[in-house]
């Protein structure tokens, strides 16, 4: 774990060159789950702001940027240039590509896949459990897949197992209950495709 002065107290935390670690960050939080790797590996040029907690057993590429009070759980494999803003959570077992942006107050459930250049606006909730509660304890968890360049609007909910196609755009407040094809604009509850988007959605 990282102390208030940013020191690294054990060899299981591998932090790349030129890190900026603010006070009250915890790197190397322990988990009660048995996992294959007990190392936390973070690449070069990370900026990790106060209140962030990152668990052992996760690998993150270069140029990580966190807001305040971010939580990144164990067994995640995350590419370069992740930007994750304040009060967002990435649960365990996710696969996240390069140049992904996750805005404030988002929850990314276990086993979610987010491909390169995807964007999650504030308040996005990603679910993975079709049968929550005690009645079906052995039901599998099905994380959604967000394909390359897809953009998810504010306060959207993604149901377990859905796929958002490449460069698709989901309108604010939508509930996605079925797969969305590539290059589509969809919105509503449940979200429905209303038109096609351009071949590439460009963001400044």
ROBA-768641 format. One record per atom (N, C-alpha, C): residue number from 1; chain; atom name; x, y, z. Coordinates in Angstrom, 2 decimals. Each point is the difference from the previous one (the first is absolute). Example, Ala and Ser with C-alpha at 12.3 -4.5 7.8 and 13.67 -1.06 7.14 Angstrom:
residues 2
   k c  a       X       Y       Z
   1 A  N   13.19   -5.69    7.80
   1 A CA   -0.89    1.19    0.00
   1 A  C    0.90    1.20    0.00
   2 A  N   -0.35    1.05   -0.72
   2 A CA    0.82    1.19    0.06
   2 A  C   -0.77    1.09    0.73
END
This chain:
residues 204
   k c  a       X       Y       Z
   1 A  N    0.83   -1.19    0.00
   1 A CA   -0.83    1.19    0.00
   1 A  C    0.87    1.25    0.00
   2 A  N   -0.54    1.10   -0.45
   2 A CA    0.72    1.26   -0.02
   2 A  C   -0.40    0.82    1.21
   3 A  N    0.99    0.45    0.71
   3 A CA   -0.26    0.83    1.17
   3 A  C   -0.39    1.41   -0.43
   4 A  N   -0.30    0.85    0.99
   4 A CA   -0.42    1.37   -0.30
   4 A  C    1.07    0.78   -0.75
   5 A  N    1.26   -0.40    0.16
   5 A CA    1.07    0.70   -0.71
   5 A  C    0.31   -0.61   -1.36
   6 A  N   -0.78   -1.01   -0.42
   6 A CA    0.19   -0.59   -1.32
   6 A  C    1.07   -1.07   -0.07
   7 A  N    0.53   -0.49    1.11
   7 A CA    1.05   -1.01   -0.03
   7 A  C   -0.58   -1.36   -0.37
   8 A  N    0.85   -0.87   -0.57
   8 A CA   -0.40   -1.34   -0.41
   8 A  C    0.63   -1.00    0.95
   9 A  N   -0.79   -0.67    0.85
   9 A CA    0.59   -0.82    1.04
   9 A  C    0.31   -1.43   -0.37
  10 A  N   -0.35   -0.50   -1.19
  10 A CA    0.33   -1.39   -0.30
  10 A  C    0.24   -0.22   -1.48
  11 A  N    0.70   -1.13   -0.29
  11 A CA    0.47   -0.29   -1.35
  11 A  C   -1.11   -0.50   -0.91
  12 A  N   -1.19   -0.21    0.50
  12 A CA   -1.10   -0.46   -0.84
  12 A  C   -0.67    1.13   -0.77
  13 A  N    0.43    1.22    0.23
  13 A CA   -0.53    1.16   -0.72
  13 A  C    1.08    0.49   -0.94
  14 A  N   -0.25   -0.08   -1.29
  14 A CA    0.95    0.43   -1.02
  14 A  C   -0.57    1.24   -0.67
  15 A  N    0.63    1.12    0.25
  15 A CA   -0.48    1.28   -0.50
  15 A  C    1.04    0.55   -0.96
  16 A  N   -0.42    0.35   -1.23
  16 A CA    0.92    0.43   -1.03
  16 A  C    0.63    1.36    0.27
  17 A  N    0.68    0.52   -1.02
  17 A CA    0.74    1.25    0.13
  17 A  C   -0.94    1.19    0.10
  18 A  N    0.46    1.04    0.68
  18 A CA   -0.65    1.31    0.08
  18 A  C   -1.42   -0.04    0.57
  19 A  N   -0.24   -0.75    1.06
  19 A CA   -1.35    0.00    0.56
  19 A  C   -0.27    1.25    0.83
  20 A  N   -1.26    0.40    0.05
  20 A CA   -0.46    1.02    0.94
  20 A  C   -1.11   -0.63    0.84
  21 A  N    0.34   -0.28    1.25
  21 A CA   -0.93   -0.66    0.90
  21 A  C   -0.32    0.95    1.14
  22 A  N   -1.26    0.42    0.09
  22 A CA   -0.38    0.94    1.04
  22 A  C   -0.16   -0.70    1.36
  23 A  N   -0.23    0.80    1.03
  23 A CA   -0.20   -0.55    1.32
  23 A  C   -1.29   -0.82    0.09
  24 A  N    0.00   -0.94    0.96
  24 A CA   -1.18   -0.81    0.32
  24 A  C   -0.44   -0.88   -1.16
  25 A  N    0.99   -0.44   -0.77
  25 A CA   -0.22   -1.01   -1.04
  25 A  C    0.39   -1.36    0.59
  26 A  N   -0.75   -1.04   -0.35
  26 A CA    0.36   -1.37    0.38
  26 A  C    0.29   -0.79   -1.27
  27 A  N    1.26   -0.39   -0.17
  27 A CA    0.39   -0.89   -1.09
  27 A  C    0.35   -1.35    0.61
  28 A  N   -0.64   -1.06   -0.51
  28 A CA    0.28   -1.32    0.55
  28 A  C   -0.97   -0.44    1.06
  29 A  N   -1.23    0.49   -0.06
  29 A CA   -1.04   -0.47    0.93
  29 A  C   -0.16   -1.51   -0.14
  30 A  N   -0.17   -0.68    1.12
  30 A CA   -0.16   -1.45   -0.01
  30 A  C   -1.44   -0.37   -0.29
  31 A  N   -0.17   -1.20   -0.56
  31 A CA   -1.33   -0.53   -0.26
  31 A  C   -0.16   -1.31    0.74
  32 A  N   -1.21   -0.31    0.40
  32 A CA   -0.27   -1.28    0.64
  32 A  C   -0.08   -1.14   -0.99
  33 A  N   -0.02    0.30   -1.30
  33 A CA   -0.07   -1.04   -1.03
  33 A  C    1.38   -0.53   -0.31
  34 A  N    0.10   -1.29   -0.32
  34 A CA    1.27   -0.61   -0.40
  34 A  C    0.21    0.30   -1.47
  35 A  N    1.09    0.69   -0.32
  35 A CA    0.27    0.39   -1.38
  35 A  C    1.40   -0.45   -0.40
  36 A  N    0.21   -0.16   -1.31
  36 A CA    1.26   -0.57   -0.49
  36 A  C    1.18    0.92    0.25
  37 A  N   -0.18    1.28   -0.20
  37 A CA    1.10    0.95    0.15
  37 A  C   -0.28    0.94    1.17
  38 A  N    1.01    0.18    0.83
  38 A CA   -0.13    0.94    1.10
  38 A  C    0.82    1.26   -0.24
  39 A  N    0.33    0.26   -1.26
  39 A CA    0.69    1.24   -0.33
  39 A  C   -0.98    1.02   -0.56
  40 A  N    0.29    1.25    0.29
  40 A CA   -0.65    1.12   -0.66
  40 A  C    1.04    0.65   -0.89
  41 A  N   -0.28    0.07   -1.30
  41 A CA    0.94    0.58   -0.95
  41 A  C   -0.67    1.19   -0.67
  42 A  N    0.63    1.16    0.11
  42 A CA   -0.49    1.24   -0.62
  42 A  C    1.13    0.58   -0.82
  43 A  N   -0.27    0.39   -1.25
  43 A CA    1.03    0.49   -0.91
  43 A  C    0.49    1.40    0.32
  44 A  N    0.67    0.59   -0.97
  44 A CA    0.65    1.30    0.16
  44 A  C   -1.03    1.14    0.03
  45 A  N    0.43    1.11    0.60
  45 A CA   -0.70    1.29   -0.06
  45 A  C   -1.41   -0.03    0.59
  46 A  N   -0.19   -0.81    1.02
  46 A CA   -1.31   -0.05    0.65
  46 A  C   -0.24    1.24    0.86
  47 A  N   -1.22    0.49   -0.02
  47 A CA   -0.45    1.04    0.93
  47 A  C   -1.16   -0.60    0.79
  48 A  N    0.23   -0.21    1.30
  48 A CA   -0.96   -0.70    0.85
  48 A  C   -0.39    0.95    1.12
  49 A  N   -1.25    0.45   -0.02
  49 A CA   -0.42    1.06    0.91
  49 A  C   -0.53   -0.56    1.32
  50 A  N   -0.09    0.88    0.98
  50 A CA   -0.30   -0.38    1.37
  50 A  C   -1.30   -0.79    0.11
  51 A  N    0.01   -0.98    0.88
  51 A CA   -1.16   -0.84    0.23
  51 A  C   -0.10   -1.21   -0.90
  52 A  N    0.88   -0.11   -1.00
  52 A CA   -0.03   -1.14   -0.91
  52 A  C    0.46   -1.27    0.70
  53 A  N   -0.66   -1.12   -0.28
  53 A CA    0.37   -1.31    0.52
  53 A  C    0.13   -0.96   -1.18
  54 A  N    1.18   -0.61   -0.17
  54 A CA    0.23   -0.97   -1.07
  54 A  C    0.50   -1.30    0.64
  55 A  N   -0.66   -1.10   -0.30
  55 A CA    0.28   -1.28    0.65
  55 A  C    1.19   -0.71   -0.64
  56 A  N    0.62   -0.88    0.79
  56 A CA    0.98   -0.94   -0.54
  56 A  C   -0.66   -0.90   -1.04
  57 A  N    0.82   -0.48   -0.96
  57 A CA   -0.50   -0.93   -1.00
  57 A  C   -0.51    0.66   -1.26
  58 A  N    0.25    1.29   -0.17
  58 A CA   -0.44    0.74   -1.19
  58 A  C    1.21    0.52   -0.76
  59 A  N   -0.15    0.09   -1.32
  59 A CA    1.06    0.54   -0.86
  59 A  C   -0.58    1.17   -0.79
  60 A  N    0.67    1.15    0.07
  60 A CA   -0.44    1.23   -0.67
  60 A  C    1.15    0.53   -0.83
  61 A  N   -0.27    0.48   -1.22
  61 A CA    1.04    0.50   -0.88
  61 A  C    0.47    1.40    0.37
  62 A  N    0.61    0.66   -0.98
  62 A CA    0.57    1.33    0.21
  62 A  C   -1.09    1.08    0.02
  63 A  N    0.36    1.14    0.61
  63 A CA   -0.80    1.23   -0.06
  63 A  C   -1.38   -0.14    0.64
  64 A  N   -0.06   -0.74    1.09
  64 A CA   -1.23   -0.07    0.79
  64 A  C   -0.31    1.36    0.61
  65 A  N   -1.27    0.40   -0.02
  65 A CA   -0.45    1.22    0.68
  65 A  C   -1.24   -0.35    0.81
  66 A  N    0.06    0.23    1.31
  66 A CA   -1.20   -0.22    0.81
  66 A  C   -0.46    1.32    0.59
  67 A  N   -1.32    0.08    0.24
  67 A CA   -0.53    1.06    0.83
  67 A  C    0.12   -0.39    1.46
  68 A  N   -0.79    0.63    0.84
  68 A CA    0.02   -0.30    1.43
  68 A  C   -0.98   -1.13    0.32
  69 A  N    0.39   -0.83    0.99
  69 A CA   -0.88   -1.06    0.52
  69 A  C   -0.39   -1.02   -1.06
  70 A  N    0.94   -0.33   -0.86
  70 A CA   -0.18   -1.05   -0.99
  70 A  C    0.37   -1.34    0.62
  71 A  N   -0.73   -1.06   -0.35
  71 A CA    0.34   -1.36    0.43
  71 A  C    0.18   -0.88   -1.23
  72 A  N    1.15   -0.69   -0.08
  72 A CA    0.28   -0.97   -1.06
  72 A  C    0.33   -1.32    0.69
  73 A  N   -0.85   -0.99   -0.19
  73 A CA    0.15   -1.27    0.69
  73 A  C    1.04   -0.90   -0.68
  74 A  N    0.09   -1.25    0.48
  74 A CA    1.03   -0.95   -0.42
  74 A  C   -0.35   -0.68   -1.33
  75 A  N    1.01   -0.63   -0.60
  75 A CA   -0.14   -0.81   -1.22
  75 A  C   -0.49    0.79   -1.20
  76 A  N    0.27    1.28   -0.02
  76 A CA   -0.30    0.81   -1.17
  76 A  C    1.23    0.13   -0.87
  77 A  N   -0.19   -0.03   -1.31
  77 A CA    1.06    0.28   -0.96
  77 A  C   -0.43    1.24   -0.77
  78 A  N    0.77    1.07    0.15
  78 A CA   -0.39    1.32   -0.50
  78 A  C    1.13    0.54   -0.86
  79 A  N   -0.33    0.57   -1.15
  79 A CA    1.00    0.50   -0.93
  79 A  C    0.53    1.37    0.37
  80 A  N    0.59    0.67   -0.99
  80 A CA    0.59    1.32    0.19
  80 A  C   -1.07    1.09   -0.04
  81 A  N    0.33    1.12    0.64
  81 A CA   -0.79    1.23   -0.08
  81 A  C   -1.43   -0.15    0.54
  82 A  N   -0.17   -0.80    1.05
  82 A CA   -1.30   -0.01    0.66
  82 A  C   -0.18    1.29    0.78
  83 A  N   -1.13    0.66   -0.23
  83 A CA   -0.41    1.13    0.83
  83 A  C   -1.28   -0.40    0.71
  84 A  N    0.05    0.00    1.33
  84 A CA   -1.17   -0.37    0.79
  84 A  C   -0.19    1.05    1.07
  85 A  N   -1.16    0.65   -0.03
  85 A CA   -0.22    1.17    0.83
  85 A  C   -0.62   -0.37    1.35
  86 A  N   -0.24    0.99    0.81
  86 A CA   -0.27   -0.17    1.43
  86 A  C   -1.22   -0.89    0.28
  87 A  N    0.14   -0.80    1.06
  87 A CA   -1.07   -0.83    0.56
  87 A  C   -0.46   -1.12   -0.92
  88 A  N    0.85   -0.41   -0.93
  88 A CA   -0.35   -1.13   -0.87
  88 A  C    0.68   -1.27    0.48
  89 A  N   -0.62   -1.15   -0.33
  89 A CA    0.48   -1.31    0.46
  89 A  C    0.11   -0.93   -1.20
  90 A  N    1.16   -0.68   -0.11
  90 A CA    0.17   -1.12   -0.91
  90 A  C    0.09   -1.25    0.85
  91 A  N   -0.99   -0.88   -0.08
  91 A CA    0.02   -1.22    0.79
  91 A  C    0.98   -0.99   -0.63
  92 A  N    0.12   -1.19    0.59
  92 A CA    1.09   -0.90   -0.39
  92 A  C   -0.28   -0.72   -1.31
  93 A  N    1.10   -0.48   -0.64
  93 A CA   -0.11   -0.86   -1.16
  93 A  C   -0.39    0.68   -1.29
  94 A  N    0.23    1.30   -0.13
  94 A CA   -0.36    0.73   -1.22
  94 A  C    1.18    0.07   -0.96
  95 A  N   -0.30    0.23   -1.26
  95 A CA    1.02    0.22   -1.03
  95 A  C   -0.31    1.34   -0.66
  96 A  N    0.94    0.92    0.10
  96 A CA   -0.22    1.37   -0.47
  96 A  C    1.15    0.37   -0.93
  97 A  N   -0.33    0.53   -1.17
  97 A CA    1.00    0.30   -1.01
  97 A  C    0.71    1.32    0.22
  98 A  N    0.52    0.55   -1.09
  98 A CA    0.77    1.24    0.02
  98 A  C   -0.90    1.21   -0.23
  99 A  N    0.39    1.11    0.62
  99 A CA   -0.65    1.31   -0.20
  99 A  C   -1.49   -0.03    0.38
 100 A  N   -0.32   -0.76    1.00
 100 A CA   -1.37   -0.06    0.51
 100 A  C   -0.20    1.11    1.03
 101 A  N   -1.17    0.64   -0.06
 101 A CA   -0.35    1.05    0.96
 101 A  C   -1.26   -0.41    0.75
 102 A  N    0.11    0.01    1.32
 102 A CA   -1.12   -0.34    0.88
 102 A  C   -0.24    1.21    0.89
 103 A  N   -1.14    0.63   -0.16
 103 A CA   -0.26    1.25    0.72
 103 A  C   -0.42   -0.28    1.45
 104 A  N   -0.45    1.03    0.71
 104 A CA   -0.29   -0.08    1.43
 104 A  C   -1.20   -0.91    0.29
 105 A  N    0.03   -0.63    1.18
 105 A CA   -1.15   -0.72    0.55
 105 A  C   -0.47   -1.15   -0.88
 106 A  N    0.96   -0.69   -0.61
 106 A CA   -0.33   -1.17   -0.81
 106 A  C    0.31   -1.29    0.76
 107 A  N   -0.74   -1.06   -0.30
 107 A CA    0.29   -1.33    0.54
 107 A  C    0.15   -0.98   -1.15
 108 A  N    1.18   -0.64   -0.06
 108 A CA    0.31   -0.99   -1.02
 108 A  C    0.02   -1.36    0.68
 109 A  N   -0.98   -0.85   -0.31
 109 A CA   -0.15   -1.28    0.68
 109 A  C    1.06   -1.00   -0.43
 110 A  N    0.14   -1.08    0.80
 110 A CA    0.95   -1.05   -0.28
 110 A  C   -0.20   -0.56   -1.41
 111 A  N    1.13   -0.32   -0.64
 111 A CA    0.06   -0.69   -1.29
 111 A  C   -0.50    0.85   -1.16
 112 A  N   -0.04    1.30    0.19
 112 A CA   -0.31    0.91   -1.11
 112 A  C    1.21    0.11   -0.92
 113 A  N   -0.26    0.13   -1.29
 113 A CA    1.04    0.25   -1.00
 113 A  C   -0.27    1.37   -0.62
 114 A  N    1.00    0.88    0.05
 114 A CA   -0.10    1.32   -0.61
 114 A  C    1.16    0.15   -0.97
 115 A  N   -0.29    0.16   -1.27
 115 A CA    1.06    0.06   -1.01
 115 A  C    0.55    1.42   -0.15
 116 A  N    1.03    0.13   -0.85
 116 A CA    0.71    1.26   -0.18
 116 A  C   -0.96    1.15   -0.34
 117 A  N    0.34    1.19    0.53
 117 A CA   -0.64    1.26   -0.38
 117 A  C   -1.47    0.11    0.41
 118 A  N   -0.46   -0.87    0.87
 118 A CA   -1.38    0.11    0.49
 118 A  C   -0.10    1.10    1.05
 119 A  N   -1.22    0.51    0.19
 119 A CA   -0.25    1.11    0.93
 119 A  C   -1.25   -0.29    0.80
 120 A  N    0.10    0.12    1.32
 120 A CA   -1.15   -0.11    0.90
 120 A  C   -0.23    1.36    0.64
 121 A  N   -1.17    0.58   -0.22
 121 A CA   -0.35    1.29    0.59
 121 A  C   -0.35   -0.18    1.48
 122 A  N   -0.18    1.11    0.75
 122 A CA   -0.29   -0.11    1.43
 122 A  C   -1.23   -0.86    0.30
 123 A  N    0.12   -0.80    1.05
 123 A CA   -1.14   -0.74    0.51
 123 A  C   -0.35   -1.28   -0.73
 124 A  N    0.87   -0.49   -0.87
 124 A CA   -0.29   -1.26   -0.70
 124 A  C    0.12   -1.17    0.97
 125 A  N   -0.99   -0.89   -0.03
 125 A CA   -0.02   -1.20    0.83
 125 A  C    0.00   -1.22   -0.91
 126 A  N    0.98   -0.87    0.20
 126 A CA    0.13   -1.22   -0.78
 126 A  C   -0.31   -1.18    0.91
 127 A  N   -1.03   -0.78   -0.35
 127 A CA   -0.43   -1.14    0.82
 127 A  C    0.49   -1.31   -0.61
 128 A  N    0.10   -1.04    0.86
 128 A CA    0.46   -1.29   -0.50
 128 A  C   -0.77   -1.19    0.57
 129 A  N   -1.01    0.23    0.80
 129 A CA   -0.69   -1.08    0.71
 129 A  C   -1.47   -0.03   -0.40
 130 A  N   -0.37   -1.01   -0.79
 130 A CA   -1.39   -0.12   -0.44
 130 A  C   -0.94   -0.40    1.13
 131 A  N    0.55   -0.65    1.03
 131 A CA   -0.83   -0.53    1.09
 131 A  C    0.60    0.40    1.34
 132 A  N   -0.02    1.28    0.35
 132 A CA    0.56    0.42    1.28
 132 A  C   -0.82   -0.55    1.17
 133 A  N    0.66   -0.13    1.13
 133 A CA   -0.68   -0.52    1.17
 133 A  C    0.32   -1.46    0.24
 134 A  N   -0.57   -0.58    1.06
 134 A CA    0.39   -1.34    0.45
 134 A  C   -0.65   -1.17   -0.74
 135 A  N   -0.98    0.23   -0.86
 135 A CA   -0.73   -1.12   -0.59
 135 A  C    0.81   -0.77   -1.03
 136 A  N    0.91    0.68   -0.71
 136 A CA    0.79   -0.65   -1.05
 136 A  C    1.48    0.29    0.23
 137 A  N    0.58   -0.57    1.05
 137 A CA    1.38    0.34    0.36
 137 A  C    1.04   -0.45   -1.02
 138 A  N   -0.34   -0.99   -0.83
 138 A CA    0.97   -0.53   -0.97
 138 A  C   -0.17    0.56   -1.40
 139 A  N   -0.88    0.95   -0.16
 139 A CA   -0.19    0.61   -1.33
 139 A  C    1.27    0.74   -0.41
 140 A  N    0.45   -0.16   -1.25
 140 A CA    1.25    0.65   -0.42
 140 A  C   -0.15    1.51   -0.10
 141 A  N    1.11    0.69    0.24
 141 A CA    0.05    1.45   -0.19
 141 A  C    0.41    0.28   -1.44
 142 A  N   -0.74    0.86   -0.67
 142 A CA    0.22    0.29   -1.42
 142 A  C    0.27    1.49   -0.17
 143 A  N    1.25    0.36   -0.08
 143 A CA    0.34    1.39   -0.21
 143 A  C   -0.29    0.44   -1.43
 144 A  N   -0.50    1.21   -0.20
 144 A CA   -0.19    0.53   -1.35
 144 A  C    1.32    0.21   -0.74
 145 A  N   -0.11    0.18   -1.31
 145 A CA    1.15    0.34   -0.84
 145 A  C   -0.28    1.33   -0.69
 146 A  N    0.91    0.93    0.17
 146 A CA   -0.10    1.31   -0.65
 146 A  C    1.10    0.04   -1.06
 147 A  N   -0.39    0.01   -1.25
 147 A CA    0.96   -0.12   -1.09
 147 A  C    0.72    1.33   -0.27
 148 A  N    1.00   -0.09   -0.84
 148 A CA    0.89    1.13   -0.31
 148 A  C   -0.79    1.26   -0.36
 149 A  N    0.36    1.11    0.66
 149 A CA   -0.54    1.29   -0.36
 149 A  C   -1.43    0.26    0.40
 150 A  N   -0.64   -0.93    0.68
 150 A CA   -1.39    0.22    0.42
 150 A  C   -0.06    1.06    1.10
 151 A  N   -1.11    0.74    0.03
 151 A CA   -0.20    1.05    1.00
 151 A  C   -1.32   -0.23    0.72
 152 A  N    0.08   -0.02    1.33
 152 A CA   -1.17   -0.26    0.83
 152 A  C   -0.36    1.29    0.72
 153 A  N   -1.23    0.50   -0.19
 153 A CA   -0.41    1.28    0.55
 153 A  C   -0.24   -0.03    1.50
 154 A  N   -0.24    1.18    0.55
 154 A CA   -0.18    0.17    1.45
 154 A  C   -1.13   -0.88    0.54
 155 A  N    0.25   -0.60    1.16
 155 A CA   -1.03   -0.72    0.76
 155 A  C   -0.63   -1.16   -0.77
 156 A  N    0.77   -0.62   -0.87
 156 A CA   -0.48   -1.20   -0.68
 156 A  C    0.23   -1.23    0.86
 157 A  N   -0.84   -1.02   -0.21
 157 A CA    0.17   -1.31    0.63
 157 A  C    0.15   -1.05   -1.09
 158 A  N    1.04   -0.84    0.12
 158 A CA    0.21   -1.10   -0.93
 158 A  C   -0.33   -1.30    0.71
 159 A  N   -0.93   -0.78   -0.54
 159 A CA   -0.38   -1.29    0.59
 159 A  C    1.10   -1.03   -0.24
 160 A  N    0.00   -1.09    0.79
 160 A CA    1.04   -1.02   -0.14
 160 A  C    0.09   -0.58   -1.41
 161 A  N    1.22   -0.16   -0.48
 161 A CA    0.26   -0.72   -1.23
 161 A  C   -0.24    0.73   -1.29
 162 A  N   -0.48    1.24    0.03
 162 A CA   -0.26    0.71   -1.26
 162 A  C    1.31    0.44   -0.64
 163 A  N   -0.05    0.19   -1.31
 163 A CA    1.14    0.52   -0.76
 163 A  C   -0.39    1.31   -0.65
 164 A  N    0.83    1.01    0.19
 164 A CA   -0.17    1.29   -0.67
 164 A  C    0.97    0.02   -1.17
 165 A  N   -0.51    0.11   -1.21
 165 A CA    0.83   -0.11   -1.19
 165 A  C    0.98    1.15   -0.18
 166 A  N    0.98   -0.21   -0.87
 166 A CA    1.03    1.00   -0.25
 166 A  C   -0.61    1.34   -0.41
 167 A  N    0.52    1.06    0.62
 167 A CA   -0.35    1.39   -0.33
 167 A  C   -1.49    0.28    0.13
 168 A  N   -0.69   -0.77    0.80
 168 A CA   -1.40    0.30    0.27
 168 A  C   -0.11    1.03    1.12
 169 A  N   -1.13    0.66    0.05
 169 A CA   -0.27    1.05    0.97
 169 A  C   -1.31   -0.32    0.71
 170 A  N    0.07   -0.06    1.34
 170 A CA   -1.18   -0.28    0.81
 170 A  C   -0.43    1.29    0.68
 171 A  N   -1.24    0.43   -0.24
 171 A CA   -0.48    1.27    0.54
 171 A  C   -0.16   -0.02    1.50
 172 A  N    0.06    1.18    0.60
 172 A CA   -0.05    0.15    1.46
 172 A  C   -1.26   -0.63    0.59
 173 A  N    0.17   -0.66    1.15
 173 A CA   -1.11   -0.57    0.73
 173 A  C   -0.55   -1.29   -0.55
 174 A  N    0.66   -0.58   -0.98
 174 A CA   -0.52   -1.22   -0.62
 174 A  C    0.26   -1.24    0.85
 175 A  N   -0.85   -1.01   -0.19
 175 A CA    0.20   -1.32    0.59
 175 A  C    0.19   -0.98   -1.15
 176 A  N    1.20   -0.56   -0.12
 176 A CA    0.33   -0.87   -1.12
 176 A  C   -0.26   -1.44    0.41
 177 A  N   -0.98   -0.64   -0.64
 177 A CA   -0.40   -1.36    0.35
 177 A  C    0.35   -1.01   -1.08
 178 A  N    0.46    0.47   -1.15
 178 A CA    0.36   -0.90   -1.10
 178 A  C    1.19    0.59   -0.74
 179 A  N    0.62   -0.81   -0.86
 179 A CA    1.19    0.45   -0.73
 179 A  C   -0.35    1.18   -0.91
 180 A  N    0.97    0.90   -0.13
 180 A CA   -0.13    1.15   -0.89
 180 A  C    1.01   -0.18   -1.14
 181 A  N   -0.44    0.04   -1.26
 181 A CA    0.92   -0.22   -1.12
 181 A  C    1.04    1.12   -0.10
 182 A  N    1.08   -0.24   -0.76
 182 A CA    1.01    1.05   -0.20
 182 A  C   -0.60    1.23   -0.70
 183 A  N    0.63    1.15    0.26
 183 A CA   -0.34    1.25   -0.69
 183 A  C   -1.48    0.35    0.13
 184 A  N   -0.53   -0.16    1.20
 184 A CA   -1.42    0.25    0.23
 184 A  C   -0.19    1.04    1.09
 185 A  N   -1.05    0.81   -0.14
 185 A CA   -0.47    0.86    1.07
 185 A  C   -1.21   -0.67    0.62
 186 A  N    0.06   -0.23    1.32
 186 A CA   -1.11   -0.65    0.70
 186 A  C   -0.29    0.75    1.28
 187 A  N   -1.29    0.05    0.35
 187 A CA   -0.35    0.60    1.29
 187 A  C   -1.38   -0.49    0.41
 188 A  N   -0.33    0.25    1.28
 188 A CA   -1.30   -0.37    0.54
 188 A  C    0.09   -1.10    1.04
 189 A  N   -1.17   -0.36    0.54
 189 A CA   -0.12   -1.07    0.98
 189 A  C   -1.15   -0.91   -0.42
 190 A  N    0.32   -1.13   -0.65
 190 A CA    1.33   -0.48   -0.34
 190 A  C    0.58    0.75   -1.20
 191 A  N    1.32    0.02   -0.10
 191 A CA    0.67    0.71   -1.09
 191 A  C   -0.32   -0.66   -1.34
 192 A  N   -0.33    0.84   -0.98
 192 A CA   -0.27   -0.48   -1.35
 192 A  C    0.82    0.82   -1.00
 193 A  N    0.42   -0.65   -1.06
 193 A CA    0.77    0.67   -1.04
 193 A  C   -0.92    0.94   -0.77
 194 A  N    0.42    1.26   -0.15
 194 A CA   -0.82    0.97   -0.71
 194 A  C    0.64    0.47   -1.31
 195 A  N    1.30   -0.10   -0.10
 195 A CA    0.67    0.36   -1.25
 195 A  C    1.44   -0.49    0.05
 196 A  N    0.69    0.10   -1.12
 196 A CA    1.41   -0.34   -0.08
 196 A  C    0.85    1.24    0.28
 197 A  N    1.15   -0.22    0.61
 197 A CA    0.95    1.08    0.23
 197 A  C    1.00    0.05   -1.15
 198 A  N    0.80    1.06   -0.10
 198 A CA    1.07    0.01   -1.00
 198 A  C    0.97   -1.15    0.22
 199 A  N    0.81   -0.29   -0.97
 199 A CA    0.96   -1.10    0.10
 199 A  C    0.89    0.12    1.23
 200 A  N    0.42    1.21    0.31
 200 A CA    0.85    0.22    1.17
 200 A  C   -0.56    1.18    0.77
 201 A  N   -0.18   -0.16    1.30
 201 A CA   -0.40    1.11    0.86
 201 A  C    1.27    0.64    0.53
 202 A  N    0.19    1.27   -0.28
 202 A CA    1.22    0.69    0.42
 202 A  C   -0.29    0.86    1.20
 203 A  N    0.88   -0.10    1.01
 203 A CA   -0.10    0.84    1.19
 203 A  C    1.28    0.79    0.13
 204 A  N   -0.12    1.27    0.37
 204 A CA    1.20    0.80    0.22
 204 A  C    0.69   -0.49    1.26
END
